[in-house]
Amino acid sequence: MYFGRNTPNGYVTDNAWDSFREVLGMTFNSYTVQDVEGAWKGESEDTKLVTVTTKYKEKVNDVCRAYVDIFNQDAVGLLITNPMQFITKEVEVF
């Protein structure tokens, strides 16, 4: 999920992002956040790239929709790929 930080009225502050991360934490057991640079409609913007591995696509859609609604965004970028695989110790295989 690509969460742009520019808004029609300014910018998603660090405090606002930290509050939104609570939504991620309530929705997914684990996730990764990276700071990346993106662009939307020709405008460069700071972006949060959030990666999750889940079989619940509707939860991903709900999180994207929440961000759009909370921060008045045009869209959230969503890239769906094959699930991550894990290499574990034999005794810890799930």
C-alpha positions as CSV (number, residue, x, y, z in Angstrom):
1,M,0.0,0.0,0.0
2,Y,1.4,3.4,-1.0
3,F,0.1,6.2,1.3
4,G,0.9,9.6,-0.1
5,R,1.3,12.3,2.6
6,N,0.3,15.4,0.6
7,T,-3.4,16.4,1.1
8,P,-5.6,19.0,-0.5
9,N,-5.1,21.1,2.7
10,G,-1.5,20.4,3.5
11,Y,0.4,17.3,4.7
12,V,-0.1,14.2,6.8
13,T,2.1,15.0,9.8
14,D,4.2,12.5,11.7
15,N,1.7,12.6,14.5
16,A,-1.2,12.0,12.2
17,W,0.6,9.1,10.6
18,D,1.4,7.6,14.0
19,S,-2.2,7.8,14.9
20,F,-3.1,6.0,11.6
21,R,-0.5,3.3,12.3
22,E,-2.8,2.2,15.1
23,V,-5.3,1.2,12.4
24,L,-2.6,-0.9,10.8
25,G,-1.7,-2.5,14.2
26,M,-5.4,-3.3,14.9
27,T,-5.8,-4.8,11.5
28,F,-2.6,-6.8,10.8
29,N,-0.5,-9.0,13.1
30,S,2.7,-7.7,11.3
31,Y,3.6,-5.2,8.7
32,T,6.6,-3.2,7.4
33,V,6.7,0.5,6.8
34,Q,9.2,2.2,4.5
35,D,9.7,5.9,3.8
36,V,9.8,6.4,0.0
37,E,9.4,9.2,-2.5
38,G,6.5,9.1,-4.8
39,A,4.5,11.3,-7.2
40,W,0.8,11.9,-7.8
41,K,-0.5,13.9,-10.7
42,G,3.0,15.2,-11.4
43,E,3.6,16.3,-7.9
44,S,6.4,14.8,-5.9
45,E,5.4,13.7,-2.4
46,D,6.7,11.8,0.7
47,T,5.0,8.4,0.8
48,K,4.7,5.6,3.3
49,L,5.0,2.2,1.7
50,V,3.3,-0.4,3.9
51,T,3.8,-4.1,3.1
52,V,1.6,-6.9,4.6
53,T,1.2,-10.5,4.0
54,T,-2.4,-11.6,4.5
55,K,-5.1,-13.7,2.8
56,Y,-7.7,-11.1,3.8
57,K,-7.9,-8.7,0.9
58,E,-11.0,-7.0,2.3
59,K,-8.9,-5.9,5.3
60,V,-6.3,-4.3,3.0
61,N,-9.1,-2.5,1.1
62,D,-10.6,-1.3,4.4
63,V,-7.3,0.2,5.5
64,C,-6.8,1.9,2.1
65,R,-10.4,3.3,2.3
66,A,-9.9,4.5,5.8
67,Y,-6.8,6.5,4.7
68,V,-8.6,7.9,1.8
69,D,-11.5,9.0,4.0
70,I,-9.4,10.3,7.0
71,F,-6.9,12.3,5.0
72,N,-9.2,13.3,2.0
73,Q,-6.9,11.5,-0.5
74,D,-7.8,10.8,-4.2
75,A,-6.4,7.3,-3.9
76,V,-4.1,4.9,-2.2
77,G,-1.8,2.8,-4.4
78,L,-2.2,-0.9,-4.0
79,L,0.2,-3.5,-5.4
80,I,-0.8,-7.2,-4.8
81,T,1.8,-9.8,-5.4
82,N,2.3,-13.5,-4.5
83,P,2.5,-14.0,-0.8
84,M,5.8,-13.9,1.1
85,Q,7.2,-17.3,1.9
86,F,9.1,-18.1,5.1
87,I,12.2,-20.2,5.7
88,T,12.1,-21.5,9.2
89,K,13.7,-24.0,11.5
90,E,12.1,-27.4,11.1
91,V,10.8,-27.4,14.7
92,E,9.1,-24.1,14.1
93,V,7.2,-24.8,10.9
94,F,3.7,-23.5,11.0
